[in-house]
Amino acid sequence: MRTLMVLNIATLLLGAGALAAEKKMKMQDLPPAVQQTVKEQTKNATRVGLSKEVEKGKTVFELETKKPNGQTRDLIIDAGGAVLSVEEEMALDTIPALVKAAIEKSAAGGKISRVEMVTEGKEVSYEAALQKNGKKSSVTVKADGTLVK
């Protein structure tokens, strides 16, 4: 029992530390190059959130948007305004057939609650949130339909 309590406290502290690393930002407080990228990336979307965080020792900015169809699109932008990664919510029937088949196989007997296309540089993968037997999980699939371990 005592071990469980110590683990719970450690989890809370680690979680609080992770939250403290992310700082909500206002547009006017962003570096000019990041402001320009935010403006370009929100022309056809609604800005939902802006934050600053440190990932692997580097300061990055996260832009959360909502497209007109209600789907989300989140971007990680470096201090120079370059887009490092994009996570874009997708309808299951719009993703490549091999990817869809791999996700559906992983979800067999369960439900696919969300699919996102993740682009990092030239690498594209798909992440799916699954619910099976009351348990939540996720699966990542490369663009060629192979599962990422």
N, CA, C and O atoms as a GROMACS GRO file, in nm:
protein
  596
    1MET      N    1   0.083  -0.120   0.000
    1MET     CA    2   0.000   0.000   0.000
    1MET      C    3   0.087   0.125   0.000
    1MET      O    4   0.062   0.221  -0.073
    2ARG      N    5   0.190   0.122   0.085
    2ARG     CA    6   0.279   0.238   0.094
    2ARG      C    7   0.351   0.261  -0.040
    2ARG      O    8   0.368   0.375  -0.083
    3THR      N    9   0.393   0.152  -0.104
    3THR     CA   10   0.460   0.163  -0.234
    3THR      C   11   0.368   0.226  -0.337
    3THR      O   12   0.410   0.312  -0.415
    4LEU      N   13   0.241   0.184  -0.336
    4LEU     CA   14   0.144   0.239  -0.429
    4LEU      C   15   0.127   0.390  -0.406
    4LEU      O   16   0.119   0.467  -0.502
    5MET      N   17   0.121   0.430  -0.280
    5MET     CA   18   0.105   0.572  -0.249
    5MET      C   19   0.228   0.651  -0.297
    5MET      O   20   0.212   0.760  -0.352
    6VAL      N   21   0.348   0.598  -0.278
    6VAL     CA   22   0.470   0.666  -0.322
    6VAL      C   23   0.470   0.678  -0.474
    6VAL      O   24   0.508   0.782  -0.528
    7LEU      N   25   0.428   0.571  -0.544
    7LEU     CA   26   0.421   0.576  -0.690
    7LEU      C   27   0.320   0.680  -0.737
    7LEU      O   28   0.347   0.752  -0.833
    8ASN      N   29   0.206   0.689  -0.671
    8ASN     CA   30   0.105   0.788  -0.707
    8ASN      C   31   0.158   0.930  -0.689
    8ASN      O   32   0.135   1.017  -0.773
    9ILE      N   33   0.227   0.953  -0.579
    9ILE     CA   34   0.284   1.086  -0.553
    9ILE      C   35   0.390   1.118  -0.658
    9ILE      O   36   0.394   1.230  -0.709
   10ALA      N   37   0.475   1.022  -0.690
   10ALA     CA   38   0.578   1.043  -0.791
   10ALA      C   39   0.515   1.075  -0.927
   10ALA      O   40   0.562   1.163  -0.999
   11THR      N   41   0.408   1.004  -0.960
   11THR     CA   42   0.339   1.029  -1.086
   11THR      C   43   0.282   1.170  -1.089
   11THR      O   44   0.292   1.239  -1.190
   12LEU      N   45   0.221   1.212  -0.979
   12LEU     CA   46   0.166   1.348  -0.973
   12LEU      C   47   0.275   1.453  -0.988
   12LEU      O   48   0.257   1.552  -1.059
   13LEU      N   49   0.387   1.432  -0.922
   13LEU     CA   50   0.496   1.529  -0.929
   13LEU      C   51   0.555   1.535  -1.069
   13LEU      O   52   0.582   1.644  -1.120
   14LEU      N   53   0.574   1.419  -1.131
   14LEU     CA   54   0.626   1.418  -1.268
   14LEU      C   55   0.528   1.483  -1.363
   14LEU      O   56   0.567   1.558  -1.453
   15GLY      N   57   0.400   1.455  -1.344
   15GLY     CA   58   0.296   1.516  -1.428
   15GLY      C   59   0.295   1.666  -1.411
   15GLY      O   60   0.283   1.740  -1.510
   16ALA      N   61   0.308   1.714  -1.289
   16ALA     CA   62   0.309   1.857  -1.264
   16ALA      C   63   0.431   1.921  -1.327
   16ALA      O   64   0.423   2.033  -1.379
   17GLY      N   65   0.544   1.851  -1.324
   17GLY     CA   66   0.665   1.903  -1.387
   17GLY      C   67   0.649   1.916  -1.537
   17GLY      O   68   0.694   2.013  -1.597
   18ALA      N   69   0.583   1.816  -1.596
   18ALA     CA   70   0.561   1.820  -1.741
   18ALA      C   71   0.470   1.937  -1.777
   18ALA      O   72   0.491   2.004  -1.878
   19LEU      N   73   0.368   1.961  -1.694
   19LEU     CA   74   0.276   2.071  -1.721
   19LEU      C   75   0.346   2.206  -1.705
   19LEU      O   76   0.318   2.300  -1.779
   20ALA      N   77   0.436   2.214  -1.607
   20ALA     CA   78   0.504   2.341  -1.582
   20ALA      C   79   0.596   2.378  -1.698
   20ALA      O   80   0.625   2.496  -1.717
   21ALA      N   81   0.642   2.280  -1.775
   21ALA     CA   82   0.733   2.306  -1.885
   21ALA      C   83   0.661   2.374  -2.002
   21ALA      O   84   0.724   2.440  -2.084
   22GLU      N   85   0.530   2.358  -2.010
   22GLU     CA   86   0.452   2.419  -2.117
   22GLU      C   87   0.392   2.550  -2.066
   22GLU      O   88   0.328   2.553  -1.961
   23LYS      N   89   0.416   2.657  -2.141
   23LYS     CA   90   0.366   2.788  -2.100
   23LYS      C   91   0.275   2.844  -2.207
   23LYS      O   92   0.314   2.853  -2.324
   24LYS      N   93   0.155   2.881  -2.169
   24LYS     CA   94   0.061   2.943  -2.263
   24LYS      C   95   0.120   3.076  -2.310
   24LYS      O   96   0.184   3.148  -2.233
   25MET      N   97   0.099   3.107  -2.438
   25MET     CA   98   0.156   3.228  -2.497
   25MET      C   99   0.047   3.310  -2.565
   25MET      O  100  -0.058   3.258  -2.604
   26LYS      N  101   0.075   3.439  -2.577
   26LYS     CA  102  -0.009   3.529  -2.656
   26LYS      C  103   0.066   3.559  -2.785
   26LYS      O  104   0.189   3.557  -2.788
   27MET      N  105  -0.008   3.586  -2.890
   27MET     CA  106   0.052   3.610  -3.022
   27MET      C  107   0.161   3.716  -3.015
   27MET      O  108   0.269   3.697  -3.072
   28GLN      N  109   0.136   3.827  -2.946
   28GLN     CA  110   0.232   3.936  -2.942
   28GLN      C  111   0.360   3.902  -2.867
   28GLN      O  112   0.460   3.973  -2.879
   29ASP      N  113   0.359   3.793  -2.788
   29ASP     CA  114   0.477   3.753  -2.713
   29ASP      C  115   0.566   3.655  -2.789
   29ASP      O  116   0.673   3.617  -2.740
   30LEU      N  117   0.522   3.613  -2.907
   30LEU     CA  118   0.600   3.518  -2.987
   30LEU      C  119   0.709   3.591  -3.065
   30LEU      O  120   0.694   3.710  -3.096
   31PRO      N  121   0.819   3.522  -3.097
   31PRO     CA  122   0.920   3.584  -3.185
   31PRO      C  123   0.856   3.618  -3.320
   31PRO      O  124   0.765   3.548  -3.363
   32PRO      N  125   0.901   3.723  -3.387
   32PRO     CA  126   0.841   3.765  -3.514
   32PRO      C  127   0.830   3.653  -3.618
   32PRO      O  128   0.728   3.643  -3.686
   33ALA      N  129   0.931   3.570  -3.631
   33ALA     CA  130   0.927   3.462  -3.731
   33ALA      C  131   0.817   3.361  -3.696
   33ALA      O  132   0.751   3.307  -3.786
   34VAL      N  133   0.796   3.335  -3.568
   34VAL     CA  134   0.692   3.243  -3.525
   34VAL      C  135   0.554   3.306  -3.548
   34VAL      O  136   0.461   3.239  -3.590
   35GLN      N  137   0.542   3.436  -3.520
   35GLN     CA  138   0.417   3.507  -3.547
   35GLN      C  139   0.378   3.494  -3.694
   35GLN      O  140   0.261   3.470  -3.727
   36GLN      N  141   0.475   3.509  -3.783
   36GLN     CA  142   0.448   3.500  -3.927
   36GLN      C  143   0.399   3.360  -3.963
   36GLN      O  144   0.303   3.345  -4.039
   37THR      N  145   0.464   3.258  -3.910
   37THR     CA  146   0.423   3.120  -3.937
   37THR      C  147   0.283   3.094  -3.884
   37THR      O  148   0.202   3.030  -3.951
   38VAL      N  149   0.253   3.143  -3.766
   38VAL     CA  150   0.120   3.126  -3.707
   38VAL      C  151   0.015   3.191  -3.798
   38VAL      O  152  -0.089   3.132  -3.824
   39LYS      N  153   0.043   3.312  -3.846
   39LYS     CA  154  -0.051   3.380  -3.936
   39LYS      C  155  -0.074   3.299  -4.063
   39LYS      O  156  -0.188   3.283  -4.107
   40GLU      N  157   0.035   3.247  -4.121
   40GLU     CA  158   0.023   3.168  -4.244
   40GLU      C  159  -0.056   3.039  -4.221
   40GLU      O  160  -0.136   2.999  -4.305
   41GLN      N  161  -0.033   2.975  -4.107
   41GLN     CA  162  -0.093   2.845  -4.080
   41GLN      C  163  -0.237   2.854  -4.029
   41GLN      O  164  -0.305   2.752  -4.018
   42THR      N  165  -0.283   2.974  -3.997
   42THR     CA  166  -0.421   2.989  -3.948
   42THR      C  167  -0.511   3.062  -4.047
   42THR      O  168  -0.620   3.106  -4.010
   43LYS      N  169  -0.467   3.076  -4.171
   43LYS     CA  170  -0.550   3.145  -4.272
   43LYS      C  171  -0.684   3.076  -4.290
   43LYS      O  172  -0.787   3.142  -4.303
   44ASN      N  173  -0.684   2.944  -4.291
   44ASN     CA  174  -0.808   2.868  -4.310
   44ASN      C  175  -0.841   2.783  -4.188
   44ASN      O  176  -0.895   2.673  -4.202
   45ALA      N  177  -0.809   2.833  -4.071
   45ALA     CA  178  -0.834   2.758  -3.948
   45ALA      C  179  -0.852   2.855  -3.832
   45ALA      O  180  -0.818   2.973  -3.842
   46THR      N  181  -0.907   2.804  -3.725
   46THR     CA  182  -0.924   2.884  -3.603
   46THR      C  183  -0.813   2.848  -3.506
   46THR      O  184  -0.789   2.730  -3.478
   47ARG      N  185  -0.746   2.949  -3.455
   47ARG     CA  186  -0.641   2.924  -3.355
   47ARG      C  187  -0.707   2.888  -3.222
   47ARG      O  188  -0.790   2.964  -3.171
   48VAL      N  189  -0.670   2.774  -3.168
   48VAL     CA  190  -0.727   2.726  -3.042
   48VAL      C  191  -0.631   2.749  -2.927
   48VAL      O  192  -0.674   2.778  -2.815
   49GLY      N  193  -0.502   2.737  -2.952
   49GLY     CA  194  -0.406   2.755  -2.846
   49GLY      C  195  -0.265   2.779  -2.898
   49GLY      O  196  -0.230   2.738  -3.008
   50LEU      N  197  -0.186   2.848  -2.816
   50LEU     CA  198  -0.045   2.873  -2.843
   50LEU      C  199   0.031   2.846  -2.714
   50LEU      O  200  -0.009   2.892  -2.607
   51SER      N  201   0.140   2.773  -2.724
   51SER     CA  202   0.221   2.750  -2.605
   51SER      C  203   0.368   2.739  -2.642
   51SER      O  204   0.404   2.718  -2.758
   52LYS      N  205   0.450   2.754  -2.541
   52LYS     CA  206   0.595   2.746  -2.555
   52LYS      C  207   0.641   2.634  -2.464
   52LYS      O  208   0.596   2.623  -2.350
   53GLU      N  209   0.732   2.551  -2.513
   53GLU     CA  210   0.785   2.444  -2.430
   53GLU      C  211   0.927   2.411  -2.473
   53GLU      O  212   0.973   2.454  -2.579
   54VAL      N  213   0.995   2.335  -2.391
   54VAL     CA  214   1.130   2.292  -2.422
   54VAL      C  215   1.126   2.143  -2.451
   54VAL      O  216   1.086   2.064  -2.366
   55GLU      N  217   1.168   2.106  -2.572
   55GLU     CA  218   1.174   1.966  -2.613
   55GLU      C  219   1.317   1.933  -2.648
   55GLU      O  220   1.376   1.997  -2.736
   56LYS      N  221   1.373   1.834  -2.581
   56LYS     CA  222   1.511   1.791  -2.608
   56LYS      C  223   1.608   1.908  -2.601
   56LYS      O  224   1.701   1.918  -2.681
   57GLY      N  225   1.585   1.998  -2.504
   57GLY     CA  226   1.674   2.111  -2.482
   57GLY      C  227   1.652   2.230  -2.574
   57GLY      O  228   1.724   2.329  -2.563
   58LYS      N  229   1.554   2.223  -2.664
   58LYS     CA  230   1.529   2.333  -2.756
   58LYS      C  231   1.390   2.392  -2.732
   58LYS      O  232   1.294   2.320  -2.705
   59THR      N  233   1.381   2.524  -2.743
   59THR     CA  234   1.253   2.592  -2.727
   59THR      C  235   1.173   2.578  -2.856
   59THR      O  236   1.221   2.610  -2.965
   60VAL      N  237   1.050   2.531  -2.841
   60VAL     CA  238   0.958   2.520  -2.955
   60VAL      C  239   0.824   2.579  -2.914
   60VAL      O  240   0.795   2.599  -2.796
   61PHE      N  241   0.744   2.605  -3.015
   61PHE     CA  242   0.611   2.662  -2.994
   61PHE      C  243   0.508   2.568  -3.053
   61PHE      O  244   0.526   2.518  -3.164
   62GLU      N  245   0.400   2.544  -2.979
   62GLU     CA  246   0.294   2.458  -3.028
   62GLU      C  247   0.173   2.543  -3.064
   62GLU      O  248   0.124   2.622  -2.983
   63LEU      N  249   0.127   2.526  -3.186
   63LEU     CA  250   0.008   2.595  -3.236
   63LEU      C  251  -0.102   2.491  -3.250
   63LEU      O  252  -0.086   2.393  -3.324
   64GLU      N  253  -0.212   2.511  -3.180
   64GLU     CA  254  -0.327   2.422  -3.191
   64GLU      C  255  -0.435   2.494  -3.270
   64GLU      O  256  -0.472   2.607  -3.238
   65THR      N  257  -0.485   2.427  -3.376
   65THR     CA  258  -0.587   2.488  -3.460
   65THR      C  259  -0.704   2.392  -3.480
   65THR      O  260  -0.694   2.272  -3.456
   66LYS      N  261  -0.813   2.449  -3.525
   66LYS     CA  262  -0.930   2.370  -3.564
   66LYS      C  263  -0.968   2.412  -3.705
   66LYS      O  264  -0.986   2.530  -3.734
   67LYS      N  265  -0.978   2.312  -3.793
   67LYS     CA  266  -1.015   2.338  -3.932
   67LYS      C  267  -1.165   2.363  -3.941
   67LYS      O  268  -1.239   2.330  -3.849
   68PRO      N  269  -1.212   2.421  -4.053
   68PRO     CA  270  -1.355   2.449  -4.069
   68PRO      C  271  -1.444   2.324  -4.052
   68PRO      O  272  -1.559   2.335  -4.012
   69ASN      N  273  -1.389   2.206  -4.084
   69ASN     CA  274  -1.468   2.083  -4.069
   69ASN      C  275  -1.468   2.030  -3.925
   69ASN      O  276  -1.525   1.924  -3.898
   70GLY      N  277  -1.405   2.104  -3.833
   70GLY     CA  278  -1.405   2.066  -3.692
   70GLY      C  279  -1.287   1.979  -3.650
   70GLY      O  280  -1.267   1.956  -3.531
   71GLN      N  281  -1.208   1.931  -3.746
   71GLN     CA  282  -1.093   1.848  -3.713
   71GLN      C  283  -0.978   1.936  -3.666
   71GLN      O  284  -0.967   2.053  -3.702
   72THR      N  285  -0.891   1.876  -3.584
   72THR     CA  286  -0.779   1.950  -3.527
   72THR      C  287  -0.654   1.939  -3.613
   72THR      O  288  -0.638   1.845  -3.691
   73ARG      N  289  -0.567   2.038  -3.597
   73ARG     CA  290  -0.437   2.039  -3.664
   73ARG      C  291  -0.341   2.111  -3.570
   73ARG      O  292  -0.358   2.229  -3.540
   74ASP      N  293  -0.239   2.039  -3.523
   74ASP     CA  294  -0.142   2.094  -3.430
   74ASP      C  295  -0.004   2.097  -3.494
   74ASP      O  296   0.036   2.002  -3.562
   75LEU      N  297   0.067   2.207  -3.473
   75LEU     CA  298   0.199   2.224  -3.533
   75LEU      C  299   0.302   2.254  -3.425
   75LEU      O  300   0.273   2.323  -3.327
   76ILE      N  301   0.422   2.202  -3.445
   76ILE     CA  302   0.537   2.238  -3.361
   76ILE      C  303   0.626   2.325  -3.448
   76ILE      O  304   0.664   2.286  -3.559
   77ILE      N  305   0.659   2.444  -3.397
   77ILE     CA  306   0.734   2.546  -3.473
   77ILE      C  307   0.858   2.582  -3.394
   77ILE      O  308   0.852   2.601  -3.273
   78ASP      N  309   0.973   2.591  -3.463
   78ASP     CA  310   1.094   2.631  -3.392
   78ASP      C  311   1.101   2.783  -3.380
   78ASP      O  312   1.018   2.854  -3.438
   79ALA      N  313   1.199   2.832  -3.305
   79ALA     CA  314   1.209   2.976  -3.278
   79ALA      C  315   1.235   3.057  -3.404
   79ALA      O  316   1.212   3.178  -3.406
   80GLY      N  317   1.283   2.992  -3.511
   80GLY     CA  318   1.307   3.061  -3.637
   80GLY      C  319   1.185   3.062  -3.728
   80GLY      O  320   1.189   3.118  -3.838
   81GLY      N  321   1.075   3.001  -3.683
   81GLY     CA  322   0.951   3.001  -3.760
   81GLY      C  323   0.931   2.879  -3.848
   81GLY      O  324   0.830   2.869  -3.918
   82ALA      N  325   1.026   2.785  -3.847
   82ALA     CA  326   1.013   2.664  -3.930
   82ALA      C  327   0.918   2.564  -3.864
   82ALA      O  328   0.921   2.543  -3.742
   83VAL      N  329   0.833   2.504  -3.945
   83VAL     CA  330   0.741   2.402  -3.895
   83VAL      C  331   0.818   2.271  -3.885
   83VAL      O  332   0.869   2.220  -3.985
   84LEU      N  333   0.827   2.216  -3.764
   84LEU     CA  334   0.901   2.092  -3.741
   84LEU      C  335   0.812   1.969  -3.756
   84LEU      O  336   0.855   1.866  -3.809
   85SER      N  337   0.688   1.981  -3.710
   85SER     CA  338   0.596   1.868  -3.724
   85SER      C  339   0.452   1.916  -3.726
   85SER      O  340   0.418   2.023  -3.674
   86VAL      N  341   0.367   1.834  -3.788
   86VAL     CA  342   0.225   1.863  -3.799
   86VAL      C  343   0.148   1.737  -3.763
   86VAL      O  344   0.178   1.629  -3.815
   87GLU      N  345   0.050   1.748  -3.675
   87GLU     CA  346  -0.042   1.640  -3.643
   87GLU      C  347  -0.180   1.685  -3.690
   87GLU      O  348  -0.235   1.782  -3.638
   88GLU      N  349  -0.234   1.615  -3.788
   88GLU     CA  350  -0.360   1.656  -3.848
   88GLU      C  351  -0.463   1.545  -3.837
   88GLU      O  352  -0.442   1.434  -3.888
   89GLU      N  353  -0.574   1.575  -3.770
   89GLU     CA  354  -0.681   1.477  -3.756
   89GLU      C  355  -0.739   1.446  -3.894
   89GLU      O  356  -0.760   1.535  -3.976
   90MET      N  357  -0.764   1.318  -3.917
   90MET     CA  358  -0.814   1.272  -4.047
   90MET      C  359  -0.934   1.181  -4.026
   90MET      O  360  -0.946   1.114  -3.924
   91ALA      N  361  -1.022   1.179  -4.125
   91ALA     CA  362  -1.130   1.081  -4.125
   91ALA      C  363  -1.069   0.948  -4.169
   91ALA      O  364  -0.984   0.946  -4.258
   92LEU      N  365  -1.112   0.839  -4.109
   92LEU     CA  366  -1.056   0.707  -4.138
   92LEU      C  367  -1.064   0.674  -4.287
   92LEU      O  368  -0.973   0.613  -4.342
   93ASP      N  369  -1.172   0.714  -4.352
   93ASP     CA  370  -1.190   0.679  -4.493
   93ASP      C  371  -1.107   0.765  -4.589
   93ASP      O  372  -1.114   0.747  -4.710
   94THR      N  373  -1.027   0.860  -4.534
   94THR     CA  374  -0.944   0.944  -4.621
   94THR      C  375  -0.796   0.906  -4.617
   94THR      O  376  -0.716   0.963  -4.690
   95ILE      N  377  -0.759   0.810  -4.533
   95ILE     CA  378  -0.619   0.772  -4.522
   95ILE      C  379  -0.588   0.660  -4.622
   95ILE      O  380  -0.680   0.593  -4.670
   96PRO      N  381  -0.460   0.638  -4.655
   96PRO     CA  382  -0.424   0.532  -4.750
   96PRO      C  383  -0.478   0.395  -4.707
   96PRO      O  384  -0.486   0.363  -4.589
   97ALA      N  385  -0.516   0.316  -4.807
   97ALA     CA  386  -0.579   0.185  -4.781
   97ALA      C  387  -0.493   0.094  -4.695
   97ALA      O  388  -0.545   0.027  -4.606
   98LEU      N  389  -0.362   0.088  -4.719
   98LEU     CA  390  -0.275   0.001  -4.640
   98LEU      C  391  -0.271   0.045  -4.494
   98LEU      O  392  -0.268  -0.039  -4.403
   99VAL      N  393  -0.270   0.175  -4.471
   99VAL     CA  394  -0.269   0.229  -4.335
   99VAL      C  395  -0.401   0.198  -4.266
   99VAL      O  396  -0.404   0.154  -4.151
  100LYS      N  397  -0.510   0.221  -4.337
  100LYS     CA  398  -0.644   0.194  -4.282
  100LYS      C  399  -0.657   0.046  -4.244
  100LYS      O  400  -0.709   0.014  -4.137
  101ALA      N  401  -0.609  -0.044  -4.330
  101ALA     CA  402  -0.618  -0.187  -4.301
  101ALA      C  403  -0.538  -0.224  -4.177
  101ALA      O  404  -0.584  -0.303  -4.095
  102ALA      N  405  -0.419  -0.166  -4.162
  102ALA     CA  406  -0.335  -0.196  -4.045
  102ALA      C  407  -0.401  -0.145  -3.916
  102ALA      O  408  -0.397  -0.212  -3.813
  103ILE      N  409  -0.460  -0.026  -3.923
  103ILE     CA  410  -0.527   0.031  -3.805
  103ILE      C  411  -0.650  -0.054  -3.770
  103ILE      O  412  -0.671  -0.085  -3.653
  104GLU      N  413  -0.729  -0.089  -3.870
  104GLU     CA  414  -0.849  -0.170  -3.844
  104GLU      C  415  -0.812  -0.307  -3.788
  104GLU      O  416  -0.884  -0.359  -3.703
  105LYS      N  417  -0.703  -0.366  -3.835
  105LYS     CA  418  -0.658  -0.495  -3.782
  105LYS      C  419  -0.619  -0.481  -3.634
  105LYS      O  420  -0.652  -0.566  -3.552
  106SER      N  421  -0.549  -0.372  -3.602
  106SER     CA  422  -0.509  -0.348  -3.462
  106SER      C  423  -0.629  -0.323  -3.372
  106SER      O  424  -0.626  -0.354  -3.253
  107ALA      N  425  -0.735  -0.269  -3.430
  107ALA     CA  426  -0.854  -0.234  -3.352
  107ALA      C  427  -0.959  -0.346  -3.352
  107ALA      O  428  -1.067  -0.328  -3.296
  108ALA      N  429  -0.929  -0.458  -3.414
  108ALA     CA  430  -1.028  -0.567  -3.428
  108ALA      C  431  -1.100  -0.592  -3.295
  108ALA      O  432  -1.037  -0.618  -3.193
  109GLY      N  433  -1.232  -0.584  -3.300
  109GLY     CA  434  -1.313  -0.604  -3.180
  109GLY      C  435  -1.324  -0.480  -3.094
  109GLY      O  436  -1.385  -0.484  -2.987
  110GLY      N  437  -1.268  -0.369  -3.139
  110GLY     CA  438  -1.271  -0.245  -3.063
  110GLY      C  439  -1.318  -0.129  -3.149
  110GLY      O  440  -1.378  -0.148  -3.255
  111LYS      N  441  -1.289  -0.010  -3.102
  111LYS     CA  442  -1.335   0.112  -3.169
  111LYS      C  443  -1.215   0.202  -3.196
  111LYS      O  444  -1.126   0.217  -3.113
  112ILE      N  445  -1.215   0.263  -3.315
  112ILE     CA  446  -1.114   0.362  -3.352
  112ILE      C  447  -1.175   0.499  -3.322
  112ILE      O  448  -1.272   0.539  -3.386
  113SER      N  449  -1.119   0.568  -3.224
  113SER     CA  450  -1.181   0.695  -3.182
  113SER      C  451  -1.121   0.817  -3.250
  113SER      O  452  -1.184   0.923  -3.255
  114ARG      N  453  -0.997   0.804  -3.303
  114ARG     CA  454  -0.932   0.922  -3.363
  114ARG      C  455  -0.815   0.874  -3.448
  114ARG      O  456  -0.744   0.781  -3.411
  115VAL      N  457  -0.796   0.939  -3.563
  115VAL     CA  458  -0.680   0.911  -3.649
  115VAL      C  459  -0.613   1.044  -3.683
  115VAL      O  460  -0.680   1.140  -3.720
  116GLU      N  461  -0.481   1.047  -3.671
  116GLU     CA  462  -0.404   1.166  -3.706
  116GLU      C  463  -0.292   1.130  -3.802
  116GLU      O  464  -0.226   1.027  -3.786
  117MET      N  465  -0.271   1.215  -3.900
  117MET     CA  466  -0.155   1.203  -3.987
  117MET      C  467  -0.046   1.289  -3.923
  117MET      O  468  -0.069   1.407  -3.892
  118VAL      N  469   0.071   1.231  -3.902
  118VAL     CA  470   0.182   1.302  -3.839
  118VAL      C  471   0.292   1.319  -3.942
  118VAL      O  472   0.342   1.221  -3.998
  119THR      N  473   0.331   1.445  -3.967
  119THR     CA  474   0.436   1.474  -4.062
  119THR      C  475   0.552   1.539  -3.988
  119THR      O  476   0.535   1.642  -3.923
  120GLU      N  477   0.669   1.477  -3.997
  120GLU     CA  478   0.792   1.532  -3.938
  120GLU      C  479   0.895   1.535  -4.049
  120GLU      O  480   0.950   1.431  -4.087
  121GLY      N  481   0.922   1.653  -4.100
  121GLY     CA  482   1.010   1.663  -4.217
  121GLY      C  483   0.942   1.597  -4.335
  121GLY      O  484   0.831   1.635  -4.372
  122LYS      N  485   1.007   1.496  -4.394
  122LYS     CA  486   0.948   1.424  -4.506
  122LYS      C  487   0.884   1.293  -4.462
  122LYS      O  488   0.825   1.222  -4.545
  123GLU      N  489   0.894   1.260  -4.334
  123GLU     CA  490   0.838   1.136  -4.281
  123GLU      C  491   0.691   1.155  -4.246
  123GLU      O  492   0.655   1.249  -4.175
  124VAL      N  493   0.607   1.064  -4.295
  124VAL     CA  494   0.465   1.068  -4.266
  124VAL      C  495   0.426   0.937  -4.199
  124VAL      O  496   0.462   0.829  -4.246
  125SER      N  497   0.353   0.947  -4.089
  125SER     CA  498   0.298   0.829  -4.023
  125SER      C  499   0.157   0.863  -3.976
  125SER      O  500   0.113   0.978  -3.985
  126TYR      N  501   0.087   0.762  -3.928
  126TYR     CA  502  -0.050   0.780  -3.883
  126TYR      C  503  -0.063   0.724  -3.744
  126TYR      O  504  -0.014   0.614  -3.716
  127GLU      N  505  -0.128   0.797  -3.655
  127GLU     CA  506  -0.152   0.753  -3.519
  127GLU      C  507  -0.302   0.738  -3.499
  127GLU      O  508  -0.380   0.826  -3.537
  128ALA      N  509  -0.341   0.627  -3.439
  128ALA     CA  510  -0.483   0.604  -3.414
  128ALA      C  511  -0.504   0.577  -3.265
  128ALA      O  512  -0.429   0.502  -3.204
  129ALA      N  513  -0.607   0.639  -3.209
  129ALA     CA  514  -0.648   0.613  -3.072
  129ALA      C  515  -0.754   0.503  -3.078
  129ALA      O  516  -0.851   0.513  -3.153
  130LEU      N  517  -0.734   0.399  -2.997
  130LEU     CA  518  -0.823   0.284  -2.998
  130LEU      C  519  -0.884   0.261  -2.862
  130LEU      O  520  -0.827   0.300  -2.759
  131GLN      N  521  -0.999   0.198  -2.861
  131GLN     CA  522  -1.062   0.155  -2.736
  131GLN      C  523  -1.109   0.013  -2.758
  131GLN      O  524  -1.188  -0.016  -2.848
  132LYS      N  525  -1.060  -0.077  -2.672
  132LYS     CA  526  -1.088  -0.220  -2.687
  132LYS      C  527  -1.104  -0.280  -2.548
  132LYS      O  528  -1.018  -0.265  -2.462
  133ASN      N  529  -1.215  -0.348  -2.527
  133ASN     CA  530  -1.243  -0.411  -2.398
  133ASN      C  531  -1.231  -0.313  -2.282
  133ASN      O  532  -1.183  -0.347  -2.174
  134GLY      N  533  -1.277  -0.190  -2.305
  134GLY     CA  534  -1.275  -0.088  -2.201
  134GLY      C  535  -1.139  -0.025  -2.178
  134GLY      O  536  -1.125   0.061  -2.090
  135LYS      N  537  -1.038  -0.063  -2.254
  135LYS     CA  538  -0.903  -0.009  -2.237
  135LYS      C  539  -0.867   0.078  -2.357
  135LYS      O  540  -0.898   0.045  -2.472
  136LYS      N  541  -0.801   0.190  -2.328
  136LYS     CA  542  -0.757   0.281  -2.433
  136LYS      C  543  -0.613   0.249  -2.470
  136LYS      O  544  -0.531   0.217  -2.384
  137SER      N  545  -0.583   0.258  -2.598
  137SER     CA  546  -0.447   0.237  -2.645
  137SER      C  547  -0.429   0.317  -2.774
  137SER      O  548  -0.521   0.384  -2.820
  138SER      N  549  -0.310   0.310  -2.830
  138SER     CA  550  -0.286   0.377  -2.957
  138SER      C  551  -0.195   0.290  -3.042
  138SER      O  552  -0.125   0.202  -2.991
  139VAL      N  553  -0.197   0.316  -3.170
  139VAL     CA  554  -0.113   0.244  -3.264
  139VAL      C  555  -0.057   0.347  -3.362
  139VAL      O  556  -0.127   0.440  -3.401
  140THR      N  557   0.069   0.328  -3.402
  140THR     CA  558   0.131   0.414  -3.502
  140THR      C  559   0.166   0.328  -3.623
  140THR      O  560   0.222   0.219  -3.609
  141VAL      N  561   0.131   0.378  -3.741
  141VAL     CA  562   0.150   0.304  -3.865
  141VAL      C  563   0.225   0.394  -3.964
  141VAL      O  564   0.190   0.511  -3.981
  142LYS      N  565   0.327   0.338  -4.028
  142LYS     CA  566   0.399   0.412  -4.132
  142LYS      C  567   0.309   0.426  -4.254
  142LYS      O  568   0.208   0.356  -4.266
  143ALA      N  569   0.346   0.515  -4.344
  143ALA     CA  570   0.265   0.541  -4.463
  143ALA      C  571   0.252   0.418  -4.553
  143ALA      O  572   0.160   0.411  -4.635
  144ASP      N  573   0.345   0.322  -4.539
  144ASP     CA  574   0.338   0.200  -4.620
  144ASP      C  575   0.254   0.090  -4.555
  144ASP      O  576   0.242  -0.020  -4.609
  145GLY      N  577   0.196   0.120  -4.438
  145GLY     CA  578   0.108   0.025  -4.372
  145GLY      C  579   0.176  -0.062  -4.266
  145GLY      O  580   0.110  -0.146  -4.205
  146THR      N  581   0.306  -0.044  -4.244
  146THR     CA  582   0.375  -0.123  -4.142
  146THR      C  583   0.358  -0.058  -4.004
  146THR      O  584   0.361   0.065  -3.992
  147LEU      N  585   0.341  -0.142  -3.902
  147LEU     CA  586   0.328  -0.092  -3.765
  147LEU      C  587   0.461  -0.044  -3.713
  147LEU      O  588   0.564  -0.105  -3.741
  148VAL      N  589   0.458   0.065  -3.637
  148VAL     CA  590   0.577   0.114  -3.569
  148VAL      C  591   0.579   0.052  -3.431
  148VAL      O  592   0.480   0.060  -3.358
  149LYS      N  593   0.688  -0.010  -3.395
  149LYS     CA  594   0.697  -0.078  -3.265
  149LYS      C  595   0.730   0.020  -3.155
  149LYS      O  596   0.742  -0.019  -3.039
   0.00000   0.00000   0.00000
